[in-house]
Amino acid sequence: MISTSFWLLIVCSAAFFLLSIHPFILYPASLWLLKKIRGKQPAPPGGETPSFSICVCAYNEESVIAAKAENMLALAKTVPNCELLIYVDGASDRTAERLQPYADQIRVVVGPERRGKSYGMNLLVARARGDVVVFSDANVMLDPEALRAIGPRFTDPKVGCVCGQLIYSNADESAMASSGSLYWRVEEAIKRLESDAYSVIGADGSLFAIRRSLHHPVPDDIIDDFYVSMKILIDGYRVVSEPKALAFERSATNTYDEFRRKIRIACQAFNVHRLIWPEVRRHPMLAYCYVSHRFLKWIIGYNLLLAVAFFLAAMLLVFSAVTVIAGVLIVVGAFAAMLALNLGIAQQVLAILVSFAGAAWGVWRSIRGDRFQTWTPPASARVTGPK
């Protein structure tokens, strides 16, 4: 006869498994339902095209910075009033040198020492004069029509931030790149649902724009994109997605690079969490979306471990320890064999598990006090340019 303890352990395992899949299945379903209940929202009234300031921070980006400068100049030609600003964060390569030919068209600020991206963005926003500040990363190329797509969204006075749509351009280069691309397609779909139903919960640094008047200076050791966009949400403005504002970036193709990147991003995001949570929890809908989309994603690794641990504990109440251990070894052995045979599905699963592990480790590093004020971009996510 199966004991009550067995069912209690199974329920606990199922609960932690549901928490693991909630951000990808249950949460989007709730957003879809809310969208249906709200119905189609009226289009905002037309208005004048705002002026823009495009702000970019770069560290050692000599391989891509010239292409980024050309991309920024092409964007500036598509709207009546657009200024361009780049901060070079104490680079040890030729990033600043590569920008010299553009000095008459782009305001370049060269930092004598590394201070971090958030410091640089604060400095650039303080010098910006555009109605709308557009943030982008040095290795991200923007579609020429991005500003034209973003501008009309700000005719709605309730909109404080507009997020672009990121597309990874090298999904076929490795299992890790393919996994990252798939994850991000899901992420962008969830953002569009959030935008239609409520608001996007945090912007991505590849491309987002804000009203300059709503900018909150970011502490130097805090990630800028998540903090700035969340503070705008907390202030009562909407953060919306604009799928026509496209950004293109290479994802990390190396497993170790992606693991390190996930650690850094999760650590930085959780540091922001500790700053803003007291304000977020005062707003029930914001708190629900924030926990569903952000908090639970950072701790998926822990929830999956607990789900497996409770499940194995339940199995030990029914089967002998030898049988349970043998079952675990068979599953692990089969997975290792699939990896050895270079089967695509096994490579994808490994890439996903590595990402979850990196995020979980990043949360732990945040709790123990790590900051990641500065970092080195992953080599596998950069394209080597001319020497």
N, C-alpha and C positions, 0 to 999 in steps of 0.2 A: 504493500500500500504506500502510495506517494504521500509524504508528510507535508504539513503546512509550511515548514521551513523551505522545502523545495519550491513551492509556488511563490513564496515571498522572494526568494532569490531570482526566480524567473521574472517576476514583476519588476524587480530592481534592474535586472539586465535589460528588459524591454524599455524601461523608463529612460535609462542612459542612452540606449540606442536611438530612441525617439528624439532625445535632445540633440543627438549627433546629426540626424537627418532633417530636423526642424528647419534650419536655415535654407535648405535646398528644396524642400517639398511642402511642408505644412505652412511655413511662413509665406511663400509665394501664393499658395492657395488662398490664404486669408486675405492677401492683398487683392487678388483677383475678385474675390467676393465683395470686398469693400468698394472696389472700382465699379462693379456692377450696381451696387446699391447707390453709389453717388451719381452714376450716370455720366454722360459726356459733359465735360466742363466747357463753358463758353470760351471762345478765343479771346485773348486780351485785345484791347483797342490798339490801333496803330499809333505810331509816334515817330519822333525823329530818331535817326540812327545815332547812338551814343558815340562818344569819342573813346578810344581804346588806348591802353598801355599794356604791351606784352612784356612780361618779366620772366627772365630765365636765369637760373644759377648754374654755374659749371665749376667742376673741380678739374680733374685731369681728363679733359674731353677733346684733346687735339685731333683725334681720329674722326670726330663727327661735328665739331663746332662750326666749321666753315659751311657745311651743308645746312646746319641749323640756322646760321645767319642768313643764308640765301632764302631759306624757307620763311623766315620772319619778314624779310624784305618783300617777298611775293605776297604774303598776307597783308602787309601794310598798304599795298596798292589796291586792295579790293574795297577799302572803306575810305571815307573822306578824311578822317582824322585819326591817326594811329602812331604812337611813339613806341620805340623799341629800346629795351634796357636789358643789359646782361651784366651780372656780377660774377667775377672770376675769384673763386674762393682759395686764394693762396696756392694756385696750381704749381706743381713742380715740373710740369711738361710745357709744351709750347701752345697751350690753349690761348693765353693772352696774345701771343705773337700772331697766331692765326686770325685774330680778330682785328688787328691793326688796319687792314685794308678797308674795314667797314666803319672806321671811327667817325666818319662824317655823316653816317646814316643811323648808326646804333650807338646809344650812350653806353659805353663800357666802363665799368667800375672794377678796378683790380685791387683785391684785398692783399695786403702785404703778408698776411698769415692766415691759416685756416681757422675759420670761425663757425663753419657749418652753414647748411642751406637755409635754415630758418633765419639766422642773422642776416644773410644776404637778401632774402626776400623782404624782410622788414625794411632793410635799407632801401631797396628798390621801390617799394610801395610808398615810402616817405618822399621819394623824389618824383613819383609818377604824377601825372596831371590829368589823365584820362578819367572819364566818368566810370568806365568799366576797366578793371584790372584783370588781365588774362595771364594765368600761370601755366607754364609748361616746362617739361624737363629737357635738358640739353640733347638727349639722344632720341627725342620724339619728333617726328615730322608730322606737321598738321596739313590737312586738306586745304587747298587754296580758298575754299568756300566756307571755312570754319567760322570766321568772324561774321559773315553775312547770315549764317544760321543762328549764331548766338545773339546777335544784336536785338532782333525782334522780341526775344523772350523777356528782355528787360523793360518792355513797354508795360508789362504788368507790374504795378508797384509792390505787389506782394512777393515778387520773386527777388531774392537777394543773391542767389548763386545759380550758375548754369554749368552742368557737367557735360563734357564731351563724351564721345564713345571711343574707347581704345580698342584697336585691332592689332593682335600680334602677327607680325609679317613673316615669321619663320617657323610656323607650326610643324612643318614636315622635316625639320632638321634632326630631331631626336625625340625619344619618348617623353623626356622632361618638357621639351618645348611644346609638344602636342598636348600633354596634360595641362600645361599652363594656359595654352590657348583655349582648350575646352572649358577649363574653369572660368576663364574670363568671359567667354561667351555666355555662360550661365549667369555670371555676375552682372553683366550688362543687361540681360533680360530681366533680372530681379530689380535692377535700378529703374528700368523703364516702368515696371509695375509700381514701384514705390512712387515714382514721379506722378503717375496717373492717379494713384490712390491717396497719397499723402505728401511725402517729400523724400528725396534721396537721402539716405543716412550716411553722409560723409562723402566728400569728393576724392578723386584720385588725381595725383599730381601730374599725370601726363597731359591733361587739359581740363582746366576749370576756370570760370570767370566769376568775379564778384563785383558788386557795387563798391567803389573805392571808399565811400563813406561808411561802409559796414565792416571794414577791415579791423580786426583785433590784432595788435602786435603779438607775435608768438614768442614765448620764452625760447632762448637760444637752443636749449637741449630738448625741445619738443618738436615733433613732426608737424610741418606747417599745413599741408593740405587738409588733413583730417581735423586739426584743431580749428582752423579758420572757418571751414564749412560748417562744422558742428556749432560753433559759437553763433553763426548766422541763424541756424535753425533755432537755437535756444533763445535768440532775440525775437523770434516770432515770424521770421521770413521763411519763404519756401526755398528749397533747393531742388531744382528740376533737371531732368536729363534732356539733352538735345541730340537725338540719334544722327542728325545730319552733320554735326560738328565732329568730324573724324580725326583721330590721332593714330599714328602708326609707330610701332615700337618693336624691337627685337626682344624676345624673352630669353632668359638664361637657358642654354642648352646643356650645361654641365650640371649634374646632380648636386655636387658639392656647392657650386655657385648658388643654385636655387635654395638649398638648405640654409646657407648663410643669409640669403636675402630674406627668407621667411622669418628667420630668427630676428633679424634687424627690424623688419616691418612690424611684427607682432610685439616686440619689446617697445618700440616707439608708440604704437597704437595703445598699448596698455598703460603706458605712462600718461598719454592723453586721457584715457579712461579715468584714471585716479583724480585728474584735475576737474573734469567736467561732470562726472557722475552725480555729485550733489545737486547740480542744476538740472540735469536730464531727468532725474527721477521725480521731479516736481510736475512733469508733464506726462500723463499716463500713456497717450498714444505714441509720443516720441520715445518713451521708455520701452514700450513693447517692441517697436520697430528696431530700436537701438540694440536691445538684448538679442532679438531674433537674428538680425543681420550681422551684427558685429561681435558682441560678447560671446555668443555661443560658438561662433566660427573660430575664435581664438583658442577655445578650450575643447575643440572636437577631439584632439588627441587624448586628453584625459577622460572624456566621456566614453570614447571607444574602449579604452583600457578597462574602465570600470564595468562596461557592459560585458566584455569578455571575461573579466574576473568573476563577476556574479554568475555568469552562465557556467563557467567551469566549476565554481563552487556548488552549483545546483547539480551538475553532472556527477560530482563526487558523492552526492547523497544517494544516487541511483546505481552508479557503476563503481567498480573498484578503481583505486588510484592507478594501477597498472594499465587498465583499459583506457582511462581518460588520458594519461600521458602518451600512450600509444596513438590515440586518436590525434592528439596535438602534433606529435612527430610526423604522422602521415600527412596531415595538412601542410605543415611547414616543409616537409620533404617534397611534396608535390609542387608547391609553389617554387621552391628552389630549382626543381627540375625544369619547370616552365621558364624560369629566368635563364637557366643554362642553355635552353633551346632557343632563347631569344624570341619567345612568343610575345606578340605585341600587347595582348591583354595583360600579361603578367608585368611587362615593363610599365604599362599605364598604371596598374595598381600600385606598383612600387613607387612610382613618381608621386602618386596621390598620398601614399603613406608618409613619404619623405616630407611632403609639404605640411601635413598635419603635425608630424613630429617637430619640424622646424618652428611652427607657430606655437606649439605647446612649450618648447624650450624657450622661445622668446618671451612668453608670459612669465615663466619662472625667472628669467634674467631681469625682467622689469621689476618683479617683486623683490629681488635681491639688491636692486639699486642701479642696474646698468642704464646708460642713457643713449648711446649712439648719436652724439651730437655731430660727429663727422664719420664718414665711411668711404671706402673705395668701391667704385662701381664694378660689378662683375665683368670680367673680360669677355665671357662668352655672350654677353648681351650687347657688345659693342662691335661695330664694323670697322675694321682697320682701314684707314684712309691713307693718303699719300704721305710719305716721309719727308 
